Amino acid sequence: MTNKIKIFRTVKGLTQEELGQLVGVSRQTINAIENNKYFPSLELGLKLSLVLDCPVNDLFSL
Amino acid sequence: MKKLLFPHRYQRISGIIFYLSLLIGGWLYFSDSMEAIEWLTCTVPNIFKSDIPFGEGASWISNNITDELLTVIIIVSGVVHSFSREKEEDELTGSLRTEALTWSMLVNYALVLLATLLIFGLAFWHVMVFHLFNLLVLFNLRLRYLLHKHYRG
């Protein structure tokens, strides 16, 4: 599974720290997700999609 | 999972107590001086004097409680240290905790199996003593290592 969180986050002008605070996880967790070291839960995926204002399908792909 | 964890404020103090009591316990065990502290000898209930609990022979006996005291301190502080929240507890730290628990369980029982096949007689007593704390120590070390790697990221 890959994701485009880094791209959407940069477009929104958010840092990893800020995005982490918005979805309730640490900066390190956002970093691990962006680098495909950790695959987030459905709940976190939906929160990311909500905060980054883009559909989950665009954010994550198989 | 988060609901089952102890507050973060207990993490540091329980860690200090855990590793300090492990060192003291290890030193007393290996130097065979577990009963050296004489003032810790007191009267305690002994429910297993015979094979049947609370059966004939169960009574109050005089015993040095240094080992019992250390066992309680090591287990309680180890459990609190291992299962206290991180400063920023989220689903990834929870996942690392589960991973560390699985890893330590597998390694611990691999060691027990190895010891069962290679250590016999009264020497197996030492295996049983180590088995009391091994899982906790392995879990703790593995979790700290995984969290260290996580925080460096």
Backbone of each chain as ProteinMPNN parsed JSONL, in Angstrom:
{"seq_chain_A": "MTNKIKIFRTVKGLTQEELGQLVGVSRQTINAIENNKYFPSLELGLKLSLVLDCPVNDLFSL", "coords_chain_A": {"N_chain_A": [[0.842, -1.201, 0.0], [0.575, 2.182, -0.865], [0.942, 5.724, -0.268], [-0.185, 9.182, -0.633], [0.221, 11.13, 1.196], [2.228, 12.963, 1.934], [2.362, 14.657, -0.271], [-0.237, 15.8, -0.371], [-0.241, 16.982, 2.129], [1.797, 18.885, 1.898], [0.697, 20.518, -0.059], [-1.417, 21.58, 1.378], [0.031, 23.094, 3.088], [0.982, 22.231, 5.539], [2.954, 21.176, 8.372], [4.593, 18.096, 9.432], [4.275, 17.85, 12.148], [2.123, 19.599, 12.679], [0.06, 18.365, 11.201], [-0.031, 15.947, 12.537], [-0.946, 16.809, 15.063], [-3.504, 17.649, 14.35], [-4.79, 15.278, 13.654], [-4.415, 13.763, 15.869], [-2.082, 12.223, 16.431], [1.484, 11.463, 16.825], [4.332, 13.405, 15.536], [6.278, 11.673, 14.643], [4.799, 9.435, 13.986], [3.316, 10.308, 11.76], [5.444, 10.701, 10.046], [6.361, 8.036, 9.812], [4.165, 6.921, 8.509], [4.119, 8.367, 6.098], [6.497, 7.465, 4.98], [5.886, 4.893, 4.38], [6.337, 3.028, 6.402], [4.592, 2.368, 8.271], [1.253, 1.325, 8.301], [-1.69, 3.073, 8.517], [-4.591, 2.836, 10.728], [-8.078, 2.257, 9.866], [-9.623, 4.258, 11.007], [-7.743, 6.324, 11.491], [-6.925, 6.76, 8.87], [-9.272, 7.754, 7.733], [-9.538, 10.104, 9.218], [-7.262, 11.48, 8.354], [-7.903, 11.819, 5.693], [-10.076, 13.518, 5.963], [-8.94, 15.808, 7.203], [-6.986, 16.508, 5.325], [-8.576, 17.024, 3.285], [-9.336, 15.41, 1.058], [-10.432, 12.59, -0.958], [-10.36, 9.26, 0.452], [-9.556, 7.293, -1.324], [-7.888, 8.652, -3.053], [-5.848, 9.299, -1.449], [-4.715, 6.935, -0.442], [-3.376, 3.996, -1.992], [-3.402, 0.714, -3.482]], "CA_chain_A": [[0.0, 0.0, 0.0], [1.324, 3.443, -0.889], [0.067, 6.875, 0.014], [0.264, 10.486, -1.13], [-0.004, 12.063, 2.313], [3.235, 14.025, 1.908], [1.982, 15.61, -1.33], [-1.432, 16.544, 0.06], [0.137, 17.795, 3.302], [2.563, 20.041, 1.404], [-0.269, 21.402, -0.739], [-2.169, 22.257, 2.448], [0.969, 23.933, 3.835], [1.091, 21.756, 6.924], [4.148, 20.391, 8.734], [4.22, 16.78, 9.99], [3.853, 18.123, 13.531], [0.772, 20.191, 12.639], [-0.882, 17.336, 10.745], [-0.141, 15.013, 13.659], [-1.824, 17.399, 16.086], [-4.876, 17.709, 13.827], [-5.417, 13.946, 13.638], [-4.212, 13.128, 17.183], [-0.925, 11.31, 16.541], [2.749, 12.199, 16.942], [5.038, 13.727, 14.291], [6.984, 10.46, 14.209], [3.828, 8.525, 13.356], [3.052, 10.848, 10.419], [6.66, 10.405, 9.28], [6.37, 6.593, 9.514], [3.115, 6.665, 7.507], [4.566, 8.936, 4.812], [7.578, 6.637, 4.442], [5.348, 3.528, 4.232], [6.834, 2.102, 7.425], [3.423, 2.002, 9.083], [-0.02, 1.523, 7.619], [-2.623, 3.54, 9.548], [-5.886, 2.167, 10.885], [-9.161, 2.856, 9.073], [-10.018, 5.491, 11.693], [-6.733, 7.358, 11.224], [-6.994, 7.025, 7.429], [-10.427, 8.629, 7.487], [-9.21, 11.416, 9.802], [-6.293, 12.118, 7.445], [-8.649, 12.209, 4.496], [-10.912, 14.659, 6.356], [-8.09, 16.98, 7.45], [-6.294, 16.895, 4.083], [-9.631, 17.419, 2.366], [-9.308, 14.645, -0.201], [-11.01, 11.261, -0.756], [-9.417, 8.224, 0.917], [-9.029, 6.596, -2.512], [-6.793, 9.419, -3.632], [-4.776, 9.364, -0.452], [-4.082, 5.604, -0.344], [-3.627, 3.093, -3.121], [-2.764, -0.607, -3.366]], "C_chain_A": [[0.883, 1.26, 0.0], [0.375, 4.599, -0.579], [0.68, 8.181, -0.503], [0.098, 11.553, -0.053], [0.961, 13.249, 2.249], [2.851, 15.109, 0.891], [0.804, 16.476, -0.873], [-1.127, 17.444, 1.263], [0.883, 19.054, 2.859], [1.647, 21.046, 0.717], [-1.05, 22.221, 0.284], [-1.278, 23.187, 3.276], [1.112, 23.537, 5.297], [2.424, 21.058, 7.16], [3.663, 19.045, 9.276], [3.661, 16.95, 11.401], [2.41, 18.638, 13.555], [-0.277, 19.159, 12.219], [-1.119, 16.314, 11.856], [-1.085, 15.525, 14.733], [-3.282, 17.397, 15.637], [-5.568, 16.341, 13.848], [-5.152, 13.155, 14.921], [-3.137, 12.068, 17.246], [0.36, 12.138, 16.592], [3.353, 12.494, 15.564], [5.71, 12.485, 13.728], [6.043, 9.483, 13.508], [3.488, 8.992, 11.941], [4.247, 10.533, 9.505], [6.709, 8.928, 8.865], [5.329, 6.251, 8.446], [3.574, 7.162, 6.133], [5.653, 8.081, 4.153], [7.196, 5.164, 4.288], [5.943, 2.525, 5.214], [5.687, 1.63, 8.318], [2.156, 2.296, 8.299], [-1.087, 1.896, 8.649], [-3.913, 2.732, 9.598], [-6.917, 2.879, 10.007], [-9.555, 4.215, 9.669], [-9.04, 6.631, 11.379], [-6.726, 7.745, 9.743], [-8.118, 7.985, 7.096], [-10.187, 10.035, 8.042], [-8.265, 12.181, 8.888], [-7.002, 12.636, 6.199], [-9.486, 13.452, 4.761], [-10.075, 15.929, 6.492], [-7.422, 17.466, 6.162], [-7.283, 17.209, 2.956], [-9.522, 16.713, 1.008], [-9.856, 13.239, 0.055], [-9.939, 10.235, -0.352], [-8.764, 7.511, -0.268], [-7.874, 7.327, -3.165], [-5.562, 9.417, -2.718], [-3.992, 8.045, -0.374], [-4.378, 4.802, -1.591], [-2.858, 1.801, -2.92], [-1.702, -0.813, -4.428]], "O_chain_A": [[1.824, 1.366, 0.786], [-0.845, 4.448, -0.628], [1.878, 8.271, -0.77], [-0.134, 12.725, -0.35], [0.568, 14.393, 2.479], [2.991, 16.305, 1.149], [0.836, 17.702, -0.972], [-1.689, 18.531, 1.393], [0.637, 20.146, 3.371], [1.792, 22.257, 0.883], [-1.31, 23.406, 0.078], [-1.78, 23.978, 4.075], [1.331, 24.375, 6.172], [2.964, 20.421, 6.255], [2.475, 18.87, 9.546], [2.703, 16.282, 11.791], [1.586, 18.177, 14.345], [-1.36, 19.087, 12.801], [-2.245, 15.874, 12.088], [-1.917, 14.78, 15.251], [-4.187, 17.17, 16.441], [-6.782, 16.257, 14.038], [-5.603, 12.017, 15.056], [-3.246, 11.116, 18.019], [0.33, 13.358, 16.425], [2.944, 11.913, 14.558], [5.721, 12.259, 12.518], [6.431, 8.795, 12.564], [3.382, 8.176, 11.025], [4.076, 10.15, 8.347], [7.05, 8.602, 7.728], [5.568, 5.404, 7.585], [3.434, 6.459, 5.132], [5.721, 7.985, 2.927], [8.054, 4.303, 4.092], [6.047, 1.335, 4.917], [5.8, 0.628, 9.024], [2.003, 3.367, 7.711], [-1.36, 1.115, 9.561], [-4.274, 2.041, 8.645], [-6.661, 3.96, 9.478], [-9.788, 5.184, 8.947], [-9.447, 7.745, 11.048], [-6.543, 8.914, 9.402], [-7.957, 8.905, 6.294], [-10.575, 11.03, 7.429], [-8.437, 13.38, 8.668], [-6.736, 13.739, 5.722], [-9.6, 14.33, 3.906], [-10.438, 16.984, 5.973], [-7.304, 18.669, 5.928], [-6.904, 17.596, 1.851], [-9.606, 17.345, -0.045], [-9.756, 12.743, 1.177], [-8.781, 10.33, -0.756], [-7.582, 7.17, -0.228], [-6.988, 6.71, -3.758], [-4.419, 9.518, -3.163], [-2.767, 8.045, -0.255], [-5.457, 4.895, -2.176], [-1.807, 1.779, -2.279], [-1.07, -1.868, -4.474]]}, "seq_chain_B": "MKKLLFPHRYQRISGIIFYLSLLIGGWLYFSDSMEAIEWLTCTVPNIFKSDIPFGEGASWISNNITDELLTVIIIVSGVVHSFSREKEEDELTGSLRTEALTWSMLVNYALVLLATLLIFGLAFWHVMVFHLFNLLVLFNLRLRYLLHKHYRG", "coords_chain_B": {"N_chain_B": [[-7.035, -0.606, 24.052], [-5.534, 1.593, 24.992], [-6.902, 2.31, 27.29], [-6.156, 0.441, 29.129], [-3.659, 1.083, 29.99], [-1.141, 2.395, 32.254], [-0.787, 5.69, 33.805], [1.379, 8.13, 32.226], [3.112, 9.448, 33.961], [4.106, 7.622, 35.797], [6.036, 6.223, 34.513], [8.897, 6.794, 34.412], [9.824, 6.621, 37.135], [9.018, 4.019, 37.809], [10.561, 2.594, 36.033], [13.157, 3.129, 36.927], [13.049, 1.92, 39.467], [12.513, -0.712, 38.674], [14.807, -1.602, 37.107], [16.821, -1.165, 38.976], [16.051, -2.808, 41.145], [16.195, -5.228, 39.844], [18.939, -5.438, 39.425], [19.87, -5.461, 42.101], [18.527, -7.747, 43.03], [19.608, -9.689, 41.305], [22.286, -9.578, 42.046], [22.154, -10.367, 44.762], [21.13, -12.929, 44.378], [23.072, -14.297, 42.814], [25.278, -14.071, 44.457], [24.546, -15.623, 46.456], [23.351, -14.605, 48.762], [20.798, -14.126, 49.6], [19.453, -14.272, 51.983], [20.715, -12.583, 53.648], [19.961, -10.195, 54.827], [19.023, -9.898, 57.855], [17.017, -8.717, 59.459], [14.775, -8.883, 57.939], [13.501, -11.203, 58.411], [10.579, -12.816, 59.196], [7.311, -13.792, 60.523], [5.292, -15.737, 58.463], [2.352, -16.715, 56.528], [2.026, -20.109, 55.524], [0.737, -21.852, 53.097], [1.119, -24.169, 51.668], [2.368, -26.448, 52.875], [2.087, -29.188, 52.83], [1.146, -31.361, 50.086], [-1.376, -30.532, 49.567], [-3.207, -27.566, 49.329], [-3.94, -25.479, 52.116], [-4.216, -27.733, 53.586], [-3.408, -30.374, 55.904], [-0.835, -29.367, 58.014], [-0.48, -26.887, 57.01], [0.49, -23.725, 58.05], [1.725, -21.03, 60.201], [4.92, -19.809, 59.521], [8.444, -19.128, 60.148], [10.264, -16.962, 58.123], [12.655, -15.631, 55.822], [12.007, -12.743, 54.092], [13.223, -11.466, 51.939], [13.605, -12.328, 49.229], [10.939, -12.664, 48.414], [9.974, -10.079, 48.681], [11.595, -8.672, 46.855], [10.805, -9.976, 44.5], [8.126, -9.168, 44.271], [8.475, -6.374, 44.046], [10.012, -6.197, 41.662], [8.25, -7.361, 39.757], [5.891, -5.74, 39.954], [6.905, -3.103, 39.454], [8.047, -3.569, 36.953], [5.851, -4.304, 35.358], [4.308, -1.957, 35.505], [6.123, -0.137, 34.364], [6.406, -1.196, 31.782], [3.809, -1.094, 30.821], [2.938, 1.575, 30.824], [1.648, 4.664, 29.64], [2.989, 6.297, 26.738], [4.481, 9.57, 26.268], [3.359, 10.752, 24.043], [1.002, 8.964, 23.235], [-0.125, 6.91, 20.73], [-1.725, 5.178, 17.939], [0.408, 3.929, 16.664], [2.429, 3.605, 18.609], [1.058, 1.878, 20.242], [0.888, -0.288, 18.527], [3.593, -0.931, 18.33], [4.018, -1.776, 20.922], [2.487, -4.099, 21.031], [3.858, -5.59, 19.125], [6.356, -5.861, 20.384], [5.598, -7.36, 22.581], [4.755, -9.774, 21.41], [7.158, -10.606, 20.212], [8.828, -10.894, 22.482], [7.491, -12.883, 23.858], [7.743, -15.085, 22.102], [10.581, -15.372, 21.999], [11.141, -15.78, 24.706], [9.803, -18.249, 25.287], [11.137, -19.877, 23.503], [13.653, -19.902, 24.659], [12.98, -21.16, 27.072], [12.204, -23.685, 26.13], [14.63, -24.548, 25.061], [16.187, -24.611, 27.38], [14.788, -26.56, 28.785], [15.438, -28.819, 27.348], [18.156, -28.958, 27.668], [18.992, -28.523, 30.295], [19.091, -30.131, 33.398], [17.777, -31.798, 36.361], [18.423, -30.439, 39.627], [19.48, -28.047, 38.788], [17.656, -26.989, 37.108], [16.043, -25.461, 38.603], [17.111, -22.877, 38.619], [16.423, -22.082, 36.075], [13.67, -21.885, 36.332], [13.504, -19.754, 38.103], [14.643, -17.662, 36.589], [12.763, -17.661, 34.569], [10.607, -16.454, 35.76], [11.066, -13.731, 35.524], [12.044, -13.241, 33.009], [10.353, -12.824, 30.711], [9.239, -10.334, 31.211], [11.539, -8.716, 31.302], [12.653, -9.103, 28.725], [10.532, -8.151, 27.13], [10.397, -5.507, 27.973], [12.954, -4.499, 27.226], [12.911, -4.887, 24.455], [10.691, -3.305, 23.738], [11.581, -0.749, 24.518], [13.709, -0.464, 22.75], [12.392, -0.504, 20.237], [10.778, 1.763, 20.537], [12.733, 3.696, 20.824], [13.848, 3.65, 18.271], [11.603, 4.513, 16.886], [11.191, 7.147, 17.884], [13.435, 8.342, 16.943], [12.913, 8.63, 14.302]], "CA_chain_B": [[-5.675, -0.817, 24.564], [-5.1, 2.787, 25.73], [-7.575, 2.347, 28.587], [-5.518, -0.496, 30.053], [-2.306, 1.538, 30.33], [-0.94, 3.255, 33.426], [-0.434, 7.053, 33.387], [2.778, 8.348, 31.801], [3.944, 9.961, 35.06], [4.713, 6.513, 36.54], [6.979, 5.487, 33.666], [10.303, 6.979, 34.776], [10.114, 6.115, 38.476], [8.891, 2.555, 37.808], [11.718, 2.075, 35.291], [14.328, 3.185, 37.827], [12.868, 0.877, 40.496], [12.589, -2.019, 38.006], [16.177, -2.001, 36.762], [17.604, -1.169, 40.212], [15.717, -4.014, 41.917], [16.727, -6.371, 39.087], [20.374, -5.499, 39.725], [20.03, -5.888, 43.495], [18.074, -9.134, 43.085], [20.607, -10.513, 40.61], [23.504, -9.63, 42.859], [21.871, -11.197, 45.947], [20.912, -14.308, 43.931], [24.327, -14.911, 42.371], [26.241, -14.135, 45.565], [23.936, -16.546, 47.418], [23.16, -13.921, 50.037], [19.403, -13.686, 49.605], [18.934, -14.195, 53.354], [21.713, -11.842, 54.429], [19.318, -9.118, 55.595], [18.371, -10.692, 58.908], [15.809, -8.095, 60.01], [13.622, -9.168, 57.071], [12.932, -12.5, 58.779], [9.349, -12.629, 59.981], [6.356, -14.912, 60.48], [4.423, -15.632, 57.277], [1.491, -17.893, 56.362], [2.519, -21.091, 54.557], [-0.461, -22.66, 52.804], [1.458, -25.355, 50.882], [3.389, -27.259, 53.544], [1.934, -30.514, 52.225], [0.765, -31.23, 48.676], [-2.734, -29.99, 49.463], [-3.282, -26.231, 49.919], [-4.741, -25.341, 53.334], [-4.371, -29.064, 54.19], [-2.694, -30.609, 57.16], [0.536, -28.852, 57.982], [-0.498, -25.459, 56.672], [0.653, -23.017, 59.325], [2.577, -19.844, 60.155], [6.324, -20.199, 59.657], [9.41, -18.038, 60.14], [10.899, -16.966, 56.804], [13.264, -14.369, 55.382], [11.152, -12.341, 52.952], [13.971, -10.644, 50.964], [13.302, -12.764, 47.854], [9.519, -12.385, 48.126], [9.862, -8.618, 48.553], [12.224, -8.298, 45.575], [9.965, -10.491, 43.408], [6.955, -8.281, 44.165], [8.93, -5.063, 43.542], [10.414, -6.347, 40.25], [7.072, -7.611, 38.914], [4.997, -4.571, 39.928], [7.546, -1.984, 38.743], [8.234, -3.985, 35.552], [4.552, -4.238, 34.666], [3.933, -0.539, 35.388], [7.033, 0.49, 33.402], [6.123, -1.701, 30.426], [2.454, -0.775, 30.376], [2.524, 2.952, 31.078], [1.501, 5.423, 28.382], [4.067, 7.174, 26.267], [4.077, 10.974, 26.337], [2.408, 10.889, 22.935], [0.53, 7.614, 22.961], [-1.056, 6.825, 19.602], [-1.897, 3.805, 17.485], [1.694, 3.325, 16.293], [3.104, 3.142, 19.833], [0.293, 0.697, 20.648], [1.288, -1.371, 17.63], [4.956, -1.324, 18.722], [3.898, -2.512, 22.187], [2.004, -5.44, 20.682], [4.961, -6.271, 18.422], [7.37, -6.204, 21.384], [5.043, -8.423, 23.424], [4.797, -10.996, 20.611], [8.567, -10.967, 20.061], [9.38, -11.359, 23.757], [6.831, -14.155, 24.176], [8.37, -16.113, 21.269], [11.974, -15.574, 22.428], [11.112, -16.332, 26.066], [9.468, -19.672, 25.277], [12.221, -20.58, 22.793], [14.686, -20.104, 25.678], [12.487, -22.168, 28.026], [12.296, -24.978, 25.449], [16.053, -24.878, 24.986], [16.617, -24.946, 28.744], [14.145, -27.832, 29.139], [16.143, -29.914, 26.67], [19.599, -28.963, 27.96], [19.311, -28.377, 31.723], [18.35, -31.166, 34.132], [17.96, -31.922, 37.809], [18.202, -29.258, 40.475], [19.896, -26.841, 38.063], [16.475, -26.44, 36.433], [15.488, -24.461, 39.535], [17.559, -21.559, 38.154], [15.616, -21.775, 34.879], [12.353, -21.455, 36.805], [13.668, -18.423, 38.695], [14.807, -16.71, 35.474], [11.513, -17.624, 33.814], [9.714, -15.518, 36.454], [11.309, -12.329, 35.149], [12.553, -13.162, 31.64], [9.378, -12.264, 29.775], [9.134, -8.908, 31.52], [12.793, -8.052, 30.924], [12.758, -9.128, 27.254], [9.498, -7.264, 26.605], [10.797, -4.137, 28.274], [14.104, -4.112, 26.413], [12.477, -4.83, 23.049], [9.812, -2.145, 23.586], [12.403, 0.475, 24.584], [14.477, -0.412, 21.503], [11.47, -0.121, 19.151], [10.367, 3.16, 20.756], [13.91, 4.526, 20.54], [13.919, 3.756, 16.803], [10.434, 5.3, 16.473], [11.383, 8.559, 18.217], [14.529, 8.866, 16.116], [12.372, 8.818, 12.943]], "C_chain_B": [[-5.242, 0.349, 25.448], [-5.667, 2.799, 27.145], [-6.872, 1.472, 29.612], [-4.164, -0.002, 30.551], [-2.277, 2.427, 31.57], [-0.571, 4.669, 32.951], [1.063, 7.208, 33.111], [3.683, 8.755, 32.963], [4.617, 8.848, 35.87], [5.864, 5.853, 35.781], [8.432, 5.578, 34.146], [10.64, 6.324, 36.126], [10.018, 4.578, 38.52], [10.062, 1.917, 37.071], [12.962, 2.048, 36.162], [14.243, 2.064, 38.863], [13.061, -0.509, 39.88], [14.04, -2.454, 37.766], [17.08, -2.05, 37.999], [17.324, -2.449, 41.014], [16.172, -5.271, 41.191], [18.202, -6.563, 39.39], [20.615, -6.014, 41.142], [19.657, -7.373, 43.635], [19.091, -10.081, 42.456], [21.865, -10.671, 41.443], [23.306, -10.525, 44.085], [21.739, -12.674, 45.559], [22.24, -14.994, 43.59], [25.366, -15.004, 43.496], [25.698, -15.015, 46.704], [23.725, -15.878, 48.78], [21.737, -13.358, 50.15], [18.85, -13.55, 51.023], [19.858, -13.417, 54.265], [21.086, -10.74, 55.289], [18.449, -9.763, 56.683], [17.067, -10.083, 59.422], [14.576, -8.291, 59.118], [13.055, -10.574, 57.327], [11.703, -12.26, 59.653], [8.42, -13.834, 59.827], [5.4, -14.707, 59.306], [3.518, -16.861, 57.17], [2.037, -18.817, 55.274], [1.389, -22.061, 54.239], [-0.142, -23.972, 52.082], [2.52, -26.218, 51.569], [3.318, -28.701, 53.033], [1.538, -30.292, 50.766], [-0.59, -30.549, 48.509], [-2.765, -28.593, 50.084], [-4.272, -26.211, 51.084], [-4.944, -26.691, 54.038], [-3.594, -29.15, 55.485], [-1.261, -30.09, 57.043], [0.605, -27.399, 57.601], [-0.442, -24.661, 57.97], [1.45, -21.727, 59.122], [4.012, -20.285, 60.362], [7.213, -18.95, 59.686], [10.18, -18.098, 58.818], [11.532, -15.609, 56.512], [12.559, -13.944, 54.095], [11.888, -11.461, 51.917], [13.598, -11.018, 49.525], [11.853, -12.471, 47.472], [9.322, -10.888, 47.848], [10.422, -8.15, 47.206], [11.378, -8.757, 44.388], [8.763, -9.567, 43.187], [7.366, -6.938, 43.555], [9.275, -5.153, 42.057], [9.178, -6.501, 39.357], [6.182, -6.366, 38.813], [5.635, -3.42, 39.14], [7.734, -2.314, 37.259], [6.955, -3.878, 34.759], [4.146, -2.772, 34.459], [4.81, 0.153, 34.337], [6.699, 0.078, 31.963], [4.771, -1.229, 29.907], [2.007, 0.614, 30.818], [2.535, 3.698, 29.738], [2.779, 6.148, 28.012], [3.559, 8.613, 26.362], [3.063, 11.274, 25.23], [1.964, 9.496, 22.516], [-0.431, 7.653, 21.771], [-1.078, 5.395, 19.087], [-0.586, 3.149, 17.079], [2.443, 2.834, 17.529], [2.387, 1.904, 20.384], [0.685, -0.514, 19.824], [2.699, -1.871, 17.975], [4.936, -2.147, 20.008], [3.457, -3.949, 21.918], [3.12, -6.252, 20.013], [6.028, -6.737, 19.418], [6.901, -7.357, 22.261], [5.1, -9.763, 22.691], [6.234, -11.506, 20.513], [9.111, -11.572, 21.355], [8.768, -12.692, 24.171], [7.5, -15.29, 23.396], [9.789, -16.42, 21.743], [12.013, -16.238, 23.806], [10.844, -17.838, 26.039], [10.46, -20.489, 24.47], [13.345, -20.87, 23.791], [14.271, -21.171, 26.689], [12.581, -23.564, 27.416], [13.738, -25.465, 25.397], [16.568, -25.333, 26.349], [16.036, -26.287, 29.186], [14.909, -29.019, 28.557], [17.611, -30.027, 27.086], [19.961, -28.905, 29.443], [18.443, -29.352, 32.53], [18.605, -31.081, 35.63], [17.698, -30.615, 38.532], [18.589, -27.958, 39.78], [18.708, -26.184, 37.359], [15.749, -25.417, 37.316], [15.838, -23.043, 39.074], [16.75, -21.112, 36.935], [14.251, -21.238, 35.313], [12.416, -20.039, 37.388], [13.795, -17.37, 37.583], [13.51, -16.557, 34.691], [10.504, -16.654, 34.437], [9.832, -14.1, 35.896], [11.677, -12.133, 33.676], [11.622, -12.447, 30.671], [9.285, -10.745, 29.943], [10.371, -8.139, 31.057], [12.918, -7.975, 29.402], [11.768, -8.149, 26.624], [9.897, -5.807, 26.771], [11.926, -3.657, 27.37], [13.709, -3.943, 24.953], [11.603, -3.585, 22.8], [10.613, -0.848, 23.585], [13.206, 0.646, 23.296], [13.594, 0.057, 20.343], [11.036, 1.343, 19.295], [11.517, 4.117, 20.471], [14.038, 4.748, 19.025], [12.8, 4.653, 16.277], [10.666, 6.795, 16.717], [12.508, 9.198, 17.407], [14.039, 9.229, 14.718], [11.82, 10.209, 12.689]], "O_chain_B": [[-4.66, 0.146, 26.513], [-5.005, 3.24, 28.084], [-6.97, 1.714, 30.815], [-3.58, -0.611, 31.447], [-3.248, 3.112, 31.89], [-0.098, 4.838, 31.827], [1.895, 6.508, 33.689], [4.876, 8.45, 32.961], [5.603, 9.107, 36.561], [6.582, 5.022, 36.337], [9.114, 4.56, 34.271], [11.61, 5.575, 36.241], [10.823, 3.918, 39.177], [10.508, 0.829, 37.434], [13.726, 1.083, 36.147], [15.217, 1.353, 39.111], [13.692, -1.378, 40.481], [14.445, -3.543, 38.175], [17.994, -2.872, 38.07], [18.252, -3.093, 41.503], [16.498, -6.272, 41.829], [18.669, -7.685, 39.588], [21.452, -6.89, 41.36], [20.372, -8.148, 44.271], [19.394, -11.14, 43.007], [22.435, -11.759, 41.534], [24.17, -11.337, 44.414], [22.17, -13.56, 46.297], [22.5, -16.119, 44.019], [26.22, -15.891, 43.494], [26.311, -15.13, 47.765], [23.9, -16.51, 49.822], [21.508, -12.284, 50.707], [17.896, -12.807, 51.25], [19.811, -13.556, 55.487], [21.612, -10.394, 56.347], [17.294, -10.12, 56.447], [16.132, -10.801, 59.776], [13.468, -7.91, 59.495], [12.233, -11.069, 56.556], [11.769, -11.603, 60.692], [8.719, -14.773, 59.089], [4.781, -13.652, 59.168], [3.871, -17.932, 57.663], [2.463, -18.349, 54.218], [1.112, -22.978, 55.011], [-1.032, -24.803, 51.9], [3.464, -26.67, 50.921], [4.342, -29.352, 52.83], [1.588, -29.166, 50.27], [-0.909, -30.049, 47.431], [-2.391, -28.436, 51.246], [-5.319, -26.858, 51.03], [-5.742, -26.792, 54.969], [-3.186, -28.147, 56.07], [-0.573, -30.363, 56.059], [1.617, -26.738, 57.831], [-1.234, -24.894, 58.882], [1.804, -21.381, 57.995], [4.298, -21.053, 61.28], [6.788, -17.862, 59.3], [10.688, -19.153, 58.438], [11.006, -14.569, 56.907], [12.522, -14.699, 53.123], [11.244, -10.789, 51.111], [13.311, -10.146, 48.703], [11.573, -12.076, 46.34], [8.613, -10.492, 46.923], [9.806, -7.342, 46.51], [11.242, -8.039, 43.398], [8.429, -9.23, 42.051], [6.694, -6.424, 42.661], [8.88, -4.288, 41.275], [9.075, -5.845, 38.32], [5.769, -5.983, 37.719], [4.995, -2.829, 38.27], [7.597, -1.437, 36.406], [6.962, -3.417, 33.617], [3.698, -2.392, 33.377], [4.314, 0.929, 33.521], [6.709, 0.904, 31.05], [4.601, -0.992, 28.711], [0.838, 0.816, 31.148], [3.321, 3.397, 28.84], [3.551, 6.559, 28.879], [2.36, 8.847, 26.516], [2.058, 11.95, 25.447], [2.488, 8.924, 21.56], [-1.44, 8.356, 21.812], [-0.518, 4.498, 19.716], [-0.473, 1.925, 17.144], [3.032, 1.754, 17.5], [3.022, 0.998, 20.923], [0.802, -1.624, 20.344], [2.971, -3.071, 17.923], [5.717, -3.084, 20.175], [3.988, -4.893, 22.503], [3.3, -7.436, 20.294], [6.54, -7.853, 19.319], [7.689, -8.222, 22.641], [5.454, -10.779, 23.289], [6.494, -12.694, 20.707], [9.765, -12.615, 21.34], [9.444, -13.533, 24.764], [7.791, -16.342, 23.965], [10.163, -17.585, 21.875], [12.814, -17.142, 24.045], [11.554, -18.613, 26.68], [10.616, -21.683, 24.725], [13.926, -21.955, 23.773], [15.09, -21.986, 27.115], [12.984, -24.514, 28.087], [14.028, -26.633, 25.655], [17.296, -26.321, 26.451], [16.7, -27.06, 29.877], [15.017, -30.076, 29.179], [18.238, -31.067, 26.881], [21.097, -29.199, 29.816], [17.223, -29.394, 32.368], [19.515, -30.393, 36.094], [16.873, -29.8, 38.117], [18.091, -26.89, 40.134], [18.736, -24.993, 37.051], [14.947, -24.618, 36.833], [15.01, -22.134, 39.121], [16.433, -19.932, 36.778], [13.74, -20.272, 34.746], [11.505, -19.234, 37.193], [13.145, -16.326, 37.628], [13.19, -15.47, 34.208], [9.654, -16.1, 33.74], [8.847, -13.368, 35.804], [11.631, -11.018, 33.156], [12.045, -11.577, 29.91], [9.256, -9.987, 28.974], [10.263, -7.05, 30.493], [13.247, -6.925, 28.851], [12.114, -7.41, 25.702], [9.762, -4.991, 25.859], [11.871, -2.558, 26.818], [14.114, -2.984, 24.294], [11.755, -2.902, 21.787], [10.372, 0.041, 22.769], [13.367, 1.763, 22.805], [14.0, 0.915, 19.56], [10.939, 2.071, 18.307], [11.31, 5.211, 19.944], [14.296, 5.859, 18.56], [13.001, 5.444, 15.356], [10.368, 7.616, 15.849], [12.542, 10.412, 17.207], [14.663, 10.033, 14.027], [11.34, 10.492, 11.591]]}, "name": "protein", "num_of_chains": 2, "seq": "MTNKIKIFRTVKGLTQEELGQLVGVSRQTINAIENNKYFPSLELGLKLSLVLDCPVNDLFSLMKKLLFPHRYQRISGIIFYLSLLIGGWLYFSDSMEAIEWLTCTVPNIFKSDIPFGEGASWISNNITDELLTVIIIVSGVVHSFSREKEEDELTGSLRTEALTWSMLVNYALVLLATLLIFGLAFWHVMVFHLFNLLVLFNLRLRYLLHKHYRG"}
